[in-house]
Amino acid sequence: MRKFHKKRVAYYLNGDDSISVDGYKGQGIRNHRNTAKINLGSGAGGANIDLTTASPADMLAFFGPTGAFGLTARRNKVAAYDVLWVSAEIWANMSKPYLINVNSGNNALVSGTVADAISRFIPAKEIRPTFALSGNEFFGYQRRQDVISPLVGMAVGVVPLPRLMPQSNYNFQIMSAEGLQIKKDGEGLSGVVYGANMA
């Protein structure tokens, strides 16, 4: 079951080119045509930031209202993504200690983490780490059916296969029929965002 669920996660992230319906390939969050993408790499159009090693100031600038993340949210008219999933490496960098100035008049400082500082203004309600991502990579979404939803043709089922002899091994067939739907609205705006080093 663990291997099966890992394969499901891989499909939801990457899709599968071998699956095609009406000429459309099975796509995941990373490569879906309706996902808003942010190139974190260097070069033309890249944000030129490595979130696994970036300084707190660079992280705050990137995720802030005028940074690449905030601009992408604004361009797509997203007030806040419900969940922002980040790689374990980005989360480790976000978990570093950081002093937050909560009252500039009295210079009151509160100890916290970089994530605490970012969460005060980032257009995301929650930031969570996941081991499904690695390195300089994140994705976020609005948890709404008109933005992103799983398509389930058949729920996950486990069916025991016949044992012809008493000494035969127990074998099971694990099956599901499912996919992922990511939509853009009539203005071509998306509530799903993916960031990584892109060529």
C-alpha positions as CSV (number, residue, x, y, z in Angstrom):
1,M,0.0,0.0,0.0
2,R,2.9,2.3,0.7
3,K,4.3,1.9,-2.8
4,F,0.9,2.3,-4.3
5,H,0.2,5.6,-2.4
6,K,3.7,6.9,-3.4
7,K,2.8,6.2,-7.0
8,R,-0.5,8.1,-6.6
9,V,1.4,11.1,-5.1
10,A,3.8,10.9,-8.1
11,Y,0.9,11.0,-10.5
12,Y,-0.7,14.0,-8.8
13,L,2.6,15.9,-9.0
14,N,3.8,14.8,-12.4
15,G,1.0,13.2,-14.3
16,D,1.7,10.5,-16.8
17,D,2.3,10.9,-20.5
18,S,1.2,7.3,-21.2
19,I,-2.4,8.3,-20.1
20,S,-4.2,10.3,-22.8
21,V,-7.9,11.3,-23.1
22,D,-9.1,13.2,-26.2
23,G,-5.5,14.1,-27.0
24,Y,-4.8,15.5,-23.5
25,K,-2.0,13.9,-21.6
26,G,-2.4,13.1,-17.9
27,Q,-0.8,16.1,-16.2
28,G,0.0,16.8,-12.5
29,I,0.4,20.0,-10.5
30,R,4.0,20.5,-11.7
31,N,3.3,20.3,-15.4
32,H,-0.4,21.1,-15.8
33,R,-1.2,23.6,-18.5
34,N,-3.4,25.5,-16.0
35,T,-0.9,25.8,-13.2
36,A,0.7,29.3,-12.7
37,K,4.5,28.7,-12.7
38,I,7.3,30.7,-11.1
39,N,10.8,30.0,-12.4
40,L,13.1,30.2,-9.4
41,G,16.3,29.7,-11.5
42,S,18.6,32.3,-13.0
43,G,18.4,33.5,-16.5
44,A,15.7,35.3,-18.5
45,G,12.4,35.4,-16.6
46,G,13.8,33.7,-13.5
47,A,13.5,34.9,-9.9
48,N,17.1,33.9,-9.3
49,I,16.6,32.6,-5.8
50,D,17.4,29.4,-4.0
51,L,14.9,29.2,-1.2
52,T,16.9,26.4,0.5
53,T,19.8,28.8,1.3
54,A,18.3,32.3,0.8
55,S,18.7,34.9,3.6
56,P,15.7,35.8,5.6
57,A,15.6,39.2,3.9
58,D,15.6,37.5,0.4
59,M,12.9,35.1,1.6
60,L,10.7,37.9,2.9
61,A,11.2,39.9,-0.3
62,F,10.3,36.9,-2.5
63,F,7.1,35.9,-0.6
64,G,6.1,39.5,0.0
65,P,3.4,41.5,-1.9
66,T,5.9,42.8,-4.5
67,G,8.0,39.7,-4.8
68,A,7.6,37.0,-7.5
69,F,5.2,34.9,-5.2
70,G,3.1,37.9,-4.2
71,L,2.9,39.2,-7.8
72,T,1.8,35.8,-9.1
73,A,-1.0,35.7,-6.5
74,R,-2.1,39.2,-7.4
75,R,-2.0,38.6,-11.2
76,N,-4.3,35.6,-10.7
77,K,-6.5,37.5,-8.2
78,V,-5.8,35.1,-5.4
79,A,-6.3,36.8,-2.0
80,A,-4.6,33.8,-0.3
81,Y,-3.7,30.2,-1.2
82,D,-5.2,27.9,1.4
83,V,-2.0,25.7,1.6
84,L,1.6,26.4,0.5
85,W,3.6,23.1,0.4
86,V,7.3,23.5,0.5
87,S,10.2,21.0,0.2
88,A,11.8,19.8,3.5
89,E,14.9,21.8,2.5
90,I,13.0,25.0,2.1
91,W,11.2,24.3,5.4
92,A,14.5,23.8,7.1
93,N,15.6,27.3,5.9
94,M,12.2,28.8,7.0
95,S,12.6,27.2,10.4
96,K,15.8,29.2,11.3
97,P,15.4,31.6,14.2
98,Y,14.5,35.1,13.3
99,L,13.6,38.2,15.4
100,I,10.4,39.8,14.5
101,N,9.9,43.5,15.2
102,V,6.2,43.7,16.2
103,N,6.1,47.4,17.3
104,S,8.5,49.7,15.5
105,G,7.7,52.5,17.9
106,N,8.9,50.6,21.0
107,N,11.3,48.3,19.1
108,A,9.6,45.3,20.7
109,L,11.2,42.2,19.3
110,V,9.7,38.7,19.4
111,S,11.8,35.6,18.8
112,G,10.4,33.3,16.1
113,T,11.3,31.7,12.8
114,V,11.6,33.0,9.3
115,A,8.3,31.2,8.6
116,D,6.7,33.2,11.4
117,A,7.9,36.4,9.8
118,I,6.7,35.4,6.3
119,S,3.3,34.2,7.5
120,R,2.5,37.7,8.7
121,F,2.0,38.9,5.1
122,I,2.3,36.1,2.6
123,P,-0.8,35.4,0.5
124,A,-1.1,31.9,2.0
125,K,-3.1,30.8,5.0
126,E,-0.8,27.9,5.9
127,I,2.7,26.8,5.1
128,R,3.5,23.1,5.4
129,P,6.5,20.9,4.5
130,T,6.3,17.8,2.4
131,F,8.8,15.1,1.5
132,A,7.1,14.7,-1.9
133,L,9.0,17.8,-3.0
134,S,12.8,18.2,-2.9
135,G,15.2,21.1,-3.2
136,N,14.1,24.5,-4.5
137,E,10.5,23.6,-5.1
138,F,7.0,24.5,-3.7
139,F,3.4,24.5,-4.8
140,G,0.2,26.1,-3.5
141,Y,-3.5,26.1,-4.2
142,Q,-6.9,27.5,-3.3
143,R,-8.9,24.6,-1.8
144,R,-11.9,25.1,-4.1
145,Q,-13.6,22.7,-6.4
146,D,-13.6,25.3,-9.3
147,V,-9.8,25.6,-8.9
148,I,-8.4,22.1,-8.2
149,S,-10.2,18.8,-7.6
150,P,-9.5,15.1,-7.8
151,L,-11.5,13.2,-10.3
152,V,-12.4,9.8,-8.9
153,G,-13.8,7.1,-11.2
154,M,-13.2,4.3,-8.7
155,A,-12.0,4.6,-5.1
156,V,-9.0,2.7,-4.0
157,G,-9.9,-1.0,-3.7
158,V,-7.9,-4.0,-2.5
159,V,-9.1,-7.3,-4.0
160,P,-7.5,-10.6,-2.9
161,L,-6.5,-12.8,-5.8
162,P,-7.4,-16.5,-5.8
163,R,-5.0,-18.9,-4.2
164,L,-5.0,-22.2,-6.1
165,M,-2.8,-24.1,-3.7
166,P,-2.6,-24.0,0.1
167,Q,1.1,-23.2,-0.1
168,S,0.6,-20.3,-2.6
169,N,1.3,-16.8,-1.4
170,Y,-1.4,-14.3,-0.6
171,N,-1.6,-11.8,-3.4
172,F,-3.8,-8.7,-3.7
173,Q,-4.7,-6.4,-6.6
174,I,-4.8,-2.7,-5.6
175,M,-6.7,-0.5,-8.0
176,S,-8.1,2.9,-8.5
177,A,-9.3,5.1,-11.3
178,E,-8.5,8.8,-10.6
179,G,-7.0,12.0,-11.9
180,L,-6.6,15.6,-11.2
181,Q,-8.5,18.6,-12.6
182,I,-6.9,22.0,-12.5
183,K,-9.0,24.8,-14.0
184,K,-8.5,28.4,-15.1
185,D,-11.4,30.8,-15.0
186,G,-12.9,32.7,-17.9
187,E,-10.1,35.3,-17.6
188,G,-7.4,32.7,-17.8
189,L,-6.5,33.0,-14.1
190,S,-5.3,30.1,-12.0
191,G,-5.6,29.4,-8.2
192,V,-2.7,26.8,-8.3
193,V,1.0,27.9,-8.3
194,Y,4.2,25.9,-8.7
195,G,7.7,27.2,-8.2
196,A,11.0,25.4,-9.1
197,N,14.2,25.8,-11.1
198,M,12.8,25.6,-14.7
199,A,14.8,25.5,-17.9
